[in-house]
Amino acid sequence: MEPSLAASPGSEGQLRAVIESAPLAIIEVDPQSRVKLWNRASERIFGWTSAEMLGRPETEVVPSSKRAEHETLLARVRAGQSYIG
């Protein structure tokens, strides 16, 4: 999180509200690829609730036909490269 955002009063609550109201799935994973955040759009799109997904491997929602592509994208992100798409 950027320092200016982290220092703003109420910014965490505002960020949470944006994430929860986003029309796109927003999923945060830890370094071991376990789900840490699963927003409402993720619930709607993938069919699993946040309670069901928290702590589980995020690869459970990646179709087997897309796993190689997914791993390639994760490697890019972990290397500090950006991805838009």
N, C-alpha and C positions, 0 to 999 in steps of 0.2 A: 504494500500500500504506500502511496506517495506520502512524504512527511506532512505536506499541507493538508491532505485529507485525514491523516491519522490524528492531527492536532485539532481538528474541528470538532466542537461539541456536537454530539448527536450524529456524527458522520457514520458510525458503525450501524446505527439503526436505520439511517437513510439508505446506506448501501444495501442492507438486508432487504429493505422494502423494494428497492429497484430490482434486486435479484429475484425476489419472490413474485413480482408482478411482470417480469419479462415474459414475452411470448415464446422465447426460445429456451431450450433446455440448457441449464447451466449446472455443470457438475464439477466439483472440486475433488481432487484425489490427492492422497499423501504420496510420499516417495515410493511406497510399496504398492501403489495403484489401488488402495482401498478408498472407497467413497467417503468423503468428509462432508460434502454438501450436495443436496439433491433438491432442486427447486420444484415449484408446482408444475411448471411446464414439463419438466422431466417426468413427473408423475403421469401427466396427461399423455405425453408422447410414448413413453416406454411401458406404462401400465403398472409400475411398482411404486409404492409409497416411499417417502423418505425414510420412514421407520424400517421398511423392509430392506432398503439399500445401504443405509449407513453402516460402514465397517466392512462391507462386502467388496470383492474385487470388481472394479469397473468394467473389466472385460466381459462380465456376464451379460452386458447389454450390447456387446459388439458381435454382429453376426459372424459366423466362422468364415464366410467368404470375404470378410473385410478385415480380419485380424492382422494379416501381414501389413496392409496399408496403415492400420491403426498403430502398430508397433513402430513403423517407419516415422509416422508423424510424432509419436511420443518421443522418439530418439531425437528428432529435430528440436522439439521444445525443450527437452532436458539439456541439449547442447547450447541453449540460449537463442535459438533461431525463432523467429516469429512464424506464425501460420495464420492465414486468413482463408477461409473457404468453407 
